[in-house]
Amino acid sequence: MSQDIHLSIDAMGGDQGPRLVVLASLAFLKSHPDVNVTLVGDESQIKAHLPALVDSTIESRVAIQHACEQVSVHEKASEALRNKQNSSMWKAVSLVAEGEADACVSAGNTGALMAFGVKLIGTFEGVRRPAICKKVPTLKGASFLLDLGANINCSAAQLVQFAIMGSALAQIHGVEKPQLALLNIGAEWSKGGDAILDAAHQLKASKGLDFTGFIEGHELYSGKVDVVVCDGLVGNVALKVSEGMAGFVFSSLNRSFNASWWNRIAGWLLKPVLKNWRDEFNPSLYNGAAFLGLHKTVVKSHGSADQLGFEHALAVAVEQVRGDISARIGNCLKN
């Protein structure tokens, strides 16, 4: 029988505040009887959003730790490090660092979450800064994309480290020899900034990685490679443009099918196909990305995630812990 997993959750992070976090956590516990959670944040606000009647088997697996402060999305990471050691995010990460929880999940300030993780949990030897990585759907299954916002300006050495960690994660997920590429403005070796070109030459010379060269934005979901590496600015923009495009397509189709009676009939006939398509590519089902390079698991949820999205971020944390992903990446880095 597997051991229960304990998640520490920053209840004050995210655009919608503690209500969504509390409801998502309770829903997740209902379908995951082997998980316990500690909700960290303003105790009065958390309790205000707890339903009056909660199943006793769920209530017994929920703890609350009060935190009198929260990290604003507008705060710089350096300021949060100095001034927010009583915040919900700091205390949630601390529970993992102290061994009282197996993983931390937060939808709050990305820079602060990374800084707290580095300060309290620490990175593996040789890893200067962790990278946010997540699995994205492709025509051939899925690829791993990193960095997604933790590191805006990256050196060539950081990009190489991201490639090593991303390849290690792909191997852990069953890809025997992951192919990787750098996301660039063109496939030609004459294009791109100094950092990405320098990283490309280093990766090409590496004997332990299957580096295929550059990949362009329109190939991101082609499944051409298993791992796509970029700096946090490019990765975050690519991800959010993709999420925005998915929403645009869904809304445009809905508007078109409601434009006339004939269109409504066509929409009704196509409803099963469109439902399957929407379910498969719903951005909420891909929410939650882990910081690779930390000794223990920290997962970042999208700040604007809905309840389903936050539940999926919790599922990512459980998957990371259950698969001992952090330790296995550390072993890959040693080798």
N, C-alpha and C positions, 0 to 999 in steps of 0.2 A: 504493500500500500504506500502510495507516494505521500511525502510530508506536506503539510499545509503550507501555503505561501502567504506571506504577510506583506501587504502593500501599504506604503505611506503615501497619502494623497494630499496635495496642496489644494485645500478646498476653496481658497480665495483667488486662485488663478483663473484666467479665462475671461472672455468678454461678458458672459452671462452670470458670473459670480457663483456663490455656493449652492444655489438652488439646483442648477443643472448638475453640478458635481455630486451632490448628495443623492439625487434621484438616479443618476447613472450608476453610482456605486452600489446602491441598493438593488437595482435591476441586475447588475453584474453578479452580485453575491447570490441572487436567486438561482442563477444558472451555473454558478461555480461554487459548489459546497465545500471545496477544499481551499478556499481563499478567505483570509481575514483582512480587514482594512483599519487603518487609523486615519481619520479625517482631521487634518491639521488646519486650524484657523480660528476665527472668532467663534467661540463656543455658543454664544447666544444666537448668532445667525445660523450656525449649522443646525442647532436644535430646532430652530423655527421652521426649518424646511424638512425635518424628519416627519413623516406621516404619523398620525396619532396611533394608528394600528399597524405595527410592523411584526411580521412573523417572528416568533421567539428564536427560531433557528438562525434567522438573519441578524436580529438585534444583538445576539450574543457574540457575533463576529464583527461588530462595529465598535471601535473605540474613538474617542474624541480627545485631541490634545489642543489646548487653548494656545493661540498665538495672538498677541495684541497688535501686530503690525502686518502689513502686506507689501509686496514689492509692486510698484506701479510699472506699467508697460513702458512708461516714458523715462524711467530711471536708467542711468548708465550702470553697467556692471560694476565698475570700480566704486561708484557711490553706494551701491547696494552692499558690496562687500564690507565697506566701512561702517555703514549705518543701519543695516537691516538684519542684525543677528537675532532679533526677536520676531522676525517675520515668519509667516506660515511656510514659505518656500524654504528658508534656511532650516527650520525645525524639521520639515519633511525630509530633506536631504540628510540632516543629522541622524535621523532614525536609521537610515541605511548605513551611514558611516560607522555608527556605534553598534551595528549588528542587531538592532531591534526590529528592523524590517528588511525584507529581501530586495525591494525595489521601490523607487519613488516615481510618481507620475504627477506632472504639473502642466497646466495650460497657460502658465504665466510667462513673464519676461524671459525670452530665450537666452540673452546674454548673461543675465543674472543666474539663471539655472545652470548654465555651463560653468560660470565662475564659481558658484557654490559647490558644484560637483568636483571641480579641480581642487578647490581648497580643502574640502571636507573628506572626499573619497580618494582623490589622487588618480593620476594616470599611470599607465605602464611605462616602464623604462624606455626612453627613446621617443615617446609620444609627447610632443610639446603641447598640443591642444586636441581635445576630442572632436569628432565630427558627427553631425547628425545624419543618420542613414535610415532609409526606409525602402521597402519593397514596392515597386510600382508595376502595374499591369502592362503587358506587352502582347503583341500578336503571337508570340511563341510561349507565353506563360508569364514570366516576371523577370525584372532586372532590379538590381540594387543601385540606388542613386544617393550619392553623397558628395559634398556637404550640402545641407539644406538650410543653412542660416547661422551656424555657430561661428563661422570664421569668414569675415567679409573679404579681407585682403590676405591671400595665401601666398606663401613662398613656394618655390619648387619642391623643397624638402617636405613641406606639409602635404602637398598634393601627392607626392610619392607615398607618404605614410597613409593617406586616405586610401590609396590604391591597394596597399598591403592589407589594411583592415577590411576593406570592402571585399577583396578576394577571399580573405579568411572567412568572412561571414557567408559568402556564396558557397564555399567548400563545406562549411558546417551544415548548410541547407541542402547538401547533396550534389552540388556541381563539382565534378571531379577535377577539372582544370578550367577554372573560370576565365573567360575572355573579358578583357577590360579595355576601355577607351576613355580618352579625355574629351569632355564636351567643349567644343570650340566653334569659332565662327566660320570655319571651313575645314575641309579634309586635307588641304595642302599644308606641307610642313613650313611654308613661308608665312602662314597666317597665325595670328595670336600674339599675346604679350610675351614678354621675356620669361615670366614665371612658368607659363604653361608650355612654352617651347623647351625650356630647360628641363622641366619635369618629363616631357616626352622623351628627350634624349636619355635621361636617367632610367626611365622605365623600359626603353628599348634595349638598354644594355643589361637590364636585370635578367638573370637566368631563372629566377623563381616565379616570374609572372608572365602571363600570356597577353602581352600588350599589343593591341591591333592598330593603334594609331588614334586618329581623331574621329569624333562622331558629331554630326550637326544636329541642331534642335529638332528638325523634322524627322529624324531617325530615332528620337528618344524612346518611342514606344514600338519600335520595329522588332525588338528582340534580337537585334544584330549582335549585341554583346550582353554579358551577364552582369557587368559592373560598369557604371558610368560615374566618372570622377570630375568634379568641378569645384570652384570656390563657393563659399556660402551665399554670396550675392547672386551669382548666376543660378545656382541650384534652387534658391528660394523663389526667385522670379519665375523660373521654369515651372516649378511646382504650382505656384499660385495662378499662373496663366492657364495651366492645364485644368485646375479646379474651376476657374472662371469660365473656361471654354465649355467644360462639361455642363455647368449650370446654364450657360447660354443655349447650348444645343437642346437640353431638356425643355427649357422655356419656349424656344422657337418652335419646336415640334408641337408642344401643347397649344400654342397660339394658332399654328397652322391648322391643326385638326379641329379647332373650334371656329374656324373662319366661315364655314358653311355647313349645310346639312350633309352634302356629299362628303365633305372632309371628315365630318363626325362619324359617318358610316365607315369610311376608310380607317379612321383611328380605332373604331370599335373592333374591326376585323384584325387590325395589327396589334391590338392591345397585349396579347400574350407575348408576342415577340419583343415589343417595346419594353414590357415589364421585366422580362429576363435581361434585356440589355441594360436597363436602368439599374437593376439589382446588381449586376456584375460590375458596373463601372461607377457606382455611387461613391463619391469621394469619402463619405463617412466610413466606408468599409476599408479605407486605406489610411485612416488617421492613426497617428502614433508613430513616433520615430525615436530610436534609441541613440544615445550618445556613445559612439564607439571609441574605445581608448581609456575609459574609466575602469577602475578595478571592480566596481559593482554597477548594477543596473539603474539608470536614470532614463525615463522616457518623457519626451516632449509631445504634448497634445497641441493641436492647432488651437489658437486662442478663440476662434469663432466656431469651433466644433459644436455640433448638436449632441443630443444625448446618446444617440447611436454611435457617433464618432468618438465620444469620450469613453464609452464602453469598449470600443475597439482599441483605444490607447491602453486601457487596463489589460486587455487581452494580449497586447504586444508585450507588456511588462511581464505577464505570467509566462508567456512563451520564452522570453529571454531568460528568466530565472529557471524555468523547467529544463531548458536546454543548456544551462550553465554557459551561456554564450560569452559573457565577459571573460571568464577564466579560459575558455577555449581560444578566444581571440588572443589573449595574452600568451598562450602557448604557441600559437602560430607566429606571433611577433618574435618570440625567442628563437624560433627555427628559421 
